[in-house]
């Protein structure tokens, strides 16, 4: 398993080619496109032809994609055509098609988009050493007509198959090209799968999907880390969490709800794992305590990892092929054992102290402290029972449940993977008088939160929940050293475009 402790905060990537020539389907990363229907520009996807080529030899097809390479002189031209499902060679002959079209394609720039029509043919197999197994059959298209749909400028600002050094900022400025690279594309296909698997698991456990507003009148979690805005003539903010609205939905009798959506934090971080806009899984469940929802969380992660290991190793293989060209260790999708370890805050403080860390009870457990904990618990682990003074106003506490110094503990928890925090959550306070006192203790006016606290005046079930950043899960699954790697168009202190 990749150890995130050793991953740098920023990365420089080479753009080496990923060869699909003799690998099986899963290693090529070809996504199953058997259900894709014809469109105005193609009769089949490239993946359909490559996968089912044996049954399609002699059939006419129309394909469309990016010209990854264009080679050949005189009367012949070979175009390696790529779409989102695979790659295939298109073979053009001057005397078999319109000469002007042939010449335009032979001189076209790489990454231009091209449509070709022709007949599927089996490629001549390469010579193999005597006694060795022949490679899987490959197919190509013998082109009879073609069209350049859009010409790509040259040179490309970011290489797609070239071994070129560029920084992360240049890649993000040209994300539309960066995502064409095989391993980057695989990361975002994997992200889609993680969202799908997480959603399906929560639905299986009885959760209903909801949507909360992203324009709010007051802080969701207290503090000042809010982006102000004007909503017509009314001051408002971008939501920093769906927290309060999840709880209101549970108070309304929806029992178990989840949301997958964006949140906004005006924090001036500039680290490898913080962004100012992020997408998270958020849940809330009635009649549950903190231990109950920790169970939901660990089961969801276990389910995601299990399904990726079973169904998406092809995507991980593409990522690992690239990592191999850069001298990096492969990512291993190691399904975590259940239950995850629980390390109460009191015990975590002692582990840090025993490891030589400078920390006292009541201090936050920072990344360098987490390094010491991760030396004993390198995978997923919970840190429950934090001091009440360190948790938001809506976290529940049980009177008399004290820490080693005699201070009140909360029913809040964190989930870490190695040194990195993945999740925070806990049981929520359902007693309105305690909620209002907690707000006063944080120098917040309960009247500003009446839209929230009023919901607790008419019978409120004990309930609990958490929020889990999607990108942090992807960092673990892909070995990415920077959260910006696994966010398509990240937003941080300096980036608002593209």
Buried (B, 14 or more C-beta within 10 A) or exposed (E): BBEBBEBEEEBEBEBBBBEBEEBEBBBBBBBEBEEBEEEEEBBBBBBBBBBBBEEBEEBEBBBBBBBBBBEBEEEBBBBBBBBBBBBBBBBBBBEBBEEEBBEBBBEBBBBBBBBBBBBBBBEEEEEEEEEEEEEEEBBBBBBBBBBBEEBBEEEBEBBBBBEBEBEBEBBBBBBEBBBBBBBBBBBBBBBEBBBEBBBEBBEEBEBEEBEBEBEBEBBBBBBEBBBEEEEEEEEBBBBBBBBBBBBBBBBEEBBBBBBBBBBBBBBEEEEBBBBBBBBBBBBBBBEBBBBBBBBBBBBBBBBBBBBBBEEBBBBBBBBBBBBEBEEBEBBEBEBBEEBBEBBBBBBBBBBBBEBEBEBEBBBEBEBEBBBBBBEEBBBBBBBBBBBBEBBBBBBBBEEEEBBEEEEBBBBBBBBBBBBBBBBBBBBBBBEBEBBBBBBEEEEBEBEEBEEBBEBBEEEBBBBBBBBBBBBBBBBBBBBBBBBBBBBBEBBBEEBEEE
